[in-house]
Amino acid sequence: MKVVCAGGGPASLYLAILLKARHRGWDVSVHERNPAGATYGWGVTYWPEMLETLAAHDDVSARAIEKHSVRWNGGVAHIRDRTTTHHGDEGFAIGRHRLLEILAERATSLGVDVHYGHVLTPESPALEGDLIVAGDGSRSRLRDQHAEHFGTQVSLGNNRFVWLGTTRVFRSFTFAFVETDHGWLWCYAYGFDGTHSTCIVECSPRTWAGLGLDAMERADALKLLEDLLAEPLRGHPLIDRTDADGPSPWQRFRTVTNRVWSHGNLVLLGDAAHTTHYSIGAGTTLAMQDAMALARALSEPGTLPSALGRYERVRRRELLPLQSAARHSANWYENLTRYIHLEPHEMFALLGQRHSPLLPHIPPQLYYRVDRAVDRTQALRSLKGWLGPRVARLLQKK
Ligand SMILES: Cc1cc2nc3c(=O)[nH]c(=O)nc-3n(C[C@H](O)[C@H](O)[C@H](O)COP(=O)(O)OP(=O)(O)OC[C@H]3O[C@@H](n4cnc5c(N)ncnc54)[C@H](O)[C@@H]3O)c2cc1C
């Protein structure tokens, strides 16, 4: 069996590892357009359970990922000049660069051909194989060539965001909301190694244009953001991508869905198949879980079309609650003014509830009070757990 994976992100690399580890005789290759070591983004978070899942699939890469990850504990929210904390949550983070390095090294050691600096187009001779995997990200060219068949839909979020790094190492998952003359601007930050953190800055289009960020030189924009976020950054700099003369790093989030996930021997994987808003910190995990499901389906007896069908059915079902959570989470930030004037501890509590399908339909303060009361009573907590998804389904049908 010859498997050609387009894109050297977590989805393709992890699939290549799992396939080659199970089927030593298969010819598996990965083709990445960027040079080795060049990638977008800073650190990515994941939840503790992910390490167990990774270890069950490939212990060698799981151990390397754990070794190079850092753990963050609890949450901190800076809202205006007040700070509120939340204990309990904990997760991991790793530099995207480091993660890809670990996966590429493991893939190569198993005998996968990993090629860098190789842009694949639908006409590329390299796309000859029994199975072609479009792991080429949310703007997948291989998918877009058959966009009608796949039923690809892309919707753009309203808010503008930029994915930056900083040398301030945040040990807790940190949010900071600052009020400007043109509305609110906020960041999410977490450490991902011993010296750096991710810092994603987001605001509404009105704030973005009002502050002049739409037309500002990149260095000036960075300076302005450093000034606005001086308190949580404690004087540390923000760091932009290295290609400072490239296109503007400000983006609108692209939510991608596809009606079907395969076309003949071409199959979609990871962000090429589906994206979930970054505020739920799950896209990398989901891309690697796609790889697990596809590798499993391909290893079971049966034809290629039946394997691709099984993969798609399993992943669609598993993704549904996360896609819903991601949609509500993105909407929460797009409707920040509904929550920002609450007391900081109330606002932070509802930030933690942003995935709830009920929250947009209930006055925030009432939701907060009922939620607190419910959490104090076991019976009501069970009722909430039972009722939530049902009401959500009813609301979706409207
Ligand atoms: C701001 C932000 C923050 C995020 N934070 C998190 C987080 O904390 N936790 C988390 O789990 N996820 C996070 N994500 C999501 C995560 O980055 C993606 O979901 C994940 O990288 C998807 O993996 P992938 O392999 O499918 O695609 P990608 O990682 O996008 O990889 C696709 C690869 O294909 C290459 N490529 C594209 N076209 C071609 C071509 N024609 N030929 C060859 N190569 C090509 C690209 O260069 C790229 O390397 C975040 C995303 C954003 C935008």
The ligand as a Tripos MOL2 file, in Angstrom:
@<TRIPOS>MOLECULE
LIG
   53    58     1     0     0
SMALL
NO_CHARGES

@<TRIPOS>ATOM
      1 C1         -4.5210   31.0610   17.0510 C.3       1 LIG1
      2 C2         -4.6160   29.5740   17.1140 C.ar      1 LIG1
      3 C3         -4.3770   28.9140   18.3110 C.ar      1 LIG1
      4 C4         -4.4740   27.5390   18.4040 C.ar      1 LIG1
      5 N1         -4.2610   26.9320   19.5970 N.ar      1 LIG1
      6 C5         -4.4380   25.6080   19.7110 C.ar      1 LIG1
      7 C6         -4.2540   24.9800   20.9650 C.ar      1 LIG1
      8 O1         -3.9340   25.6080   21.9720 O.2       1 LIG1
      9 N2         -4.4570   23.6370   21.0370 N.ar      1 LIG1
     10 C7         -4.8240   22.8980   19.9500 C.ar      1 LIG1
     11 O2         -5.0040   21.6790   20.0770 O.2       1 LIG1
     12 N3         -4.9830   23.4760   18.7480 N.ar      1 LIG1
     13 C8         -4.8060   24.8090   18.5900 C.ar      1 LIG1
     14 N4         -4.9760   25.4030   17.3780 N.ar      1 LIG1
     15 C9         -5.4120   24.5880   16.2300 C.3       1 LIG1
     16 C10        -4.2810   23.8240   15.5510 C.3       1 LIG1
     17 O3         -3.2200   24.6870   15.2290 O.3       1 LIG1
     18 C11        -4.7760   23.1230   14.2810 C.3       1 LIG1
     19 O4         -6.0630   22.6010   14.4790 O.3       1 LIG1
     20 C12        -3.8500   21.9750   13.9060 C.3       1 LIG1
     21 O5         -2.5760   22.4850   13.6070 O.3       1 LIG1
     22 C13        -4.3830   21.1970   12.7160 C.3       1 LIG1
     23 O6         -3.4160   20.2830   12.2900 O.3       1 LIG1
     24 P1         -3.3460   19.8470   10.7510 P.3       1 LIG1
     25 O7         -2.1730   18.9260   10.6380 O.co2     1 LIG1
     26 O8         -4.6600   19.3820   10.2920 O.co2     1 LIG1
     27 O9         -3.0820   21.1850    9.9350 O.3       1 LIG1
     28 P2         -1.8470   22.1860   10.0230 P.3       1 LIG1
     29 O10        -1.2180   22.1560   11.3510 O.co2     1 LIG1
     30 O11        -2.3460   23.4950    9.5080 O.co2     1 LIG1
     31 O12        -0.7920   21.5870    9.0060 O.3       1 LIG1
     32 C14        -0.9910   21.6440    7.6200 C.3       1 LIG1
     33 C15         0.3870   21.6500    6.9860 C.3       1 LIG1
     34 O13         0.2210   21.5550    5.5790 O.3       1 LIG1
     35 C16         1.1780   22.3840    4.9520 C.3       1 LIG1
     36 N5          0.6610   22.6490    3.6080 N.ar      1 LIG1
     37 C17        -0.3970   23.4140    3.2660 C.ar      1 LIG1
     38 N6         -0.5840   23.3950    1.9420 N.ar      1 LIG1
     39 C18         0.3780   22.5910    1.4290 C.ar      1 LIG1
     40 C19         0.7090   22.1760    0.1140 C.ar      1 LIG1
     41 N7         -0.0010   22.5840   -0.9440 N.pl3     1 LIG1
     42 N8          1.7760   21.3320   -0.0660 N.ar      1 LIG1
     43 C20         2.4930   20.9170    1.0130 C.ar      1 LIG1
     44 N9          2.2300   21.3000    2.2920 N.ar      1 LIG1
     45 C21         1.1820   22.1120    2.4850 C.ar      1 LIG1
     46 C22         1.2520   23.5960    5.8550 C.3       1 LIG1
     47 O14         2.4550   24.3080    5.6820 O.3       1 LIG1
     48 C23         1.1550   22.9530    7.2310 C.3       1 LIG1
     49 O15         2.4260   22.6320    7.7630 O.3       1 LIG1
     50 C24        -4.8440   26.7830   17.2480 C.ar      1 LIG1
     51 C25        -5.0740   27.4330   16.0450 C.ar      1 LIG1
     52 C26        -4.9690   28.8130   15.9660 C.ar      1 LIG1
     53 C27        -5.2460   29.4880   14.6520 C.3       1 LIG1
@<TRIPOS>BOND
     1     1     2 1
     2     2     3 ar
     3     2    52 ar
     4     3     4 ar
     5     4     5 ar
     6     4    50 ar
     7     5     6 ar
     8     6     7 ar
     9     6    13 1
    10     7     8 2
    11     7     9 ar
    12     9    10 ar
    13    10    11 2
    14    10    12 ar
    15    12    13 ar
    16    13    14 ar
    17    14    15 1
    18    14    50 ar
    19    15    16 1
    20    16    17 1
    21    16    18 1
    22    18    19 1
    23    18    20 1
    24    20    21 1
    25    20    22 1
    26    22    23 1
    27    23    24 1
    28    24    25 2
    29    24    26 1
    30    24    27 1
    31    27    28 1
    32    28    29 2
    33    28    30 1
    34    28    31 1
    35    31    32 1
    36    32    33 1
    37    33    34 1
    38    33    48 1
    39    34    35 1
    40    35    36 1
    41    35    46 1
    42    36    37 ar
    43    36    45 ar
    44    37    38 ar
    45    38    39 ar
    46    39    40 ar
    47    39    45 ar
    48    40    41 1
    49    40    42 ar
    50    42    43 ar
    51    43    44 ar
    52    44    45 ar
    53    46    47 1
    54    46    48 1
    55    48    49 1
    56    50    51 ar
    57    51    52 ar
    58    52    53 1
@<TRIPOS>SUBSTRUCTURE
     1 LIG1         1 GROUP 0 **** ****
